[in-house]
Amino acid sequence: MTPRRLWYSTPTTSPKWSRRWGYTDVLLEGGPRLAGAFLAAGYVDVIEAYIAPILLGAGASALVDAGVHTITDAHRFRLESAVTIGPDILLSLVPESSAPGNEE
């Protein structure tokens, strides 16, 4: 059976579609605007970030408009795990429960 993929254009559609089809995990792949929108809406429950020992110089931002205007508004995460994969490091980060938008 081929896995079904969900494609979201806005964070407002994702919870409704996920519940309707019984998904509990959704992989979000996109640019900085899509990532920022989902983070600002409070729909990010884990970030898996790779760090590689390479510097590229100028480039695109990882997030655009994540709803952060002051340090108090910052989305805070705690390290769940760090795994070395070859020369890279994979960080698994989960929201702190006290972070804005992450209250339980």
Summary of the structure (lengths in Angstrom):
residues: 104
radius of gyration: 15.2
end to end distance: 35.4
largest distance: 46.7
contacts: 210
relative contact order: 0.18
helix: 19%
strand: 21%
